[in-house]
Amino acid sequence: MMESLNLLLSQALTPYDVHVSAAAADGKCLVTLCNAAGSQVLQRAFHQSQFSDTRALIDVADGLHRDLRVAEGRLEPCMIAAMRSVSQSPTFTAAL
């Protein structure tokens, strides 16, 4: 399963090389993304249950994409908070 998971995430997160560690006793797996030069760009822990469901796996990939944009300086964390605030605002949704 880990091999197919690595392949799926590698395809979703191209051009980064993805490594998923085996689950620890607490059920957590480390996902490490490396650039073409082999340098670690990002590392996040996920519970193995997040890899068993397609929708949860898509959420993992989306979260990693977001974290990559932040790590690369293409997205500021304050912008994420602002976007969430606007999308949850009843005034904004009523205007649509």
N, C-alpha and C positions, 0 to 999 in steps of 0.2 A: 504494500500500500504506500509506503514512504517513497518508493521510487516513482510511482505514478503521480503522487502528490507533488514531488519535486518537479516533474515534467510539466504538470498543469500550471504550477505557479511560475515556472521559468518561462513558459509561453505567454502567460498573462503579464509578466513583468520584464519582458525583453527590453533592453539589452542586458539586464542584470542577471548574474548567475545566482540562483537560489539554492540554499542548503537548508533542509529541515532536519533537525535532530530527532532522534527517537524520544518518545515520551518518557519523562522522568516519573518517579513514584507518585508525584502529585498530579500527573496527567498533563503537565505542561510540555510543550515542544518549543524549541528555539528556532525561529526563522531568521536566517542571515542572508542579506543581499550584498553581493560584491560587484564592483564595476569591472570593466574589461581588463584593467590592470591587476585585478585580484585583490584590490583594497576593499575592506569592509566599509560599506556605506551605511547600513542600517541593520539593527538586530532587534527583534521583538519576540515576546513570549506569547503563545496562544495555547488554550486548552485543546487537547486533541479532539474533543467533541466538535470544535469549530471546523474541522476538516471532514466530518462525516456527512454533512448536509450541503447540497449544492448552494443553497441560498446563503448559508453561513460562510462557505468558502468564498463566494463572491464578495461578501462583506470584508473578509480578511484581505483579499486582493485589493479592494477599493481603499481600505485603510492603509495598506502598504503603499499604494500609489500616492495617497495624500501625504503620508509621512516622507516619501521620497521628494515630493515637491517642496516640503518644508526644509528637508535636509539640504536640498540643492539651492535653496534661497528663491525658489519660484513662487512660494506661497508663504505668507506670514501667518503665524498662529493666531494673531489677533483678527485676521480676516476670516478664519474658520469660525471663531466665536461670533463675529458680526453677521456672517451668513446664517448661522443657526438662530441668532436672535431675530433676524428679519423674517426667517421662514416660520418662526413660532409666534410672531406678533399677530394678534387678531386684527389690528388695524390694517396691516399690510395685506393679509389674506382677504379681508372684506373689500379692499379696493380692487382686487382682481376680479 
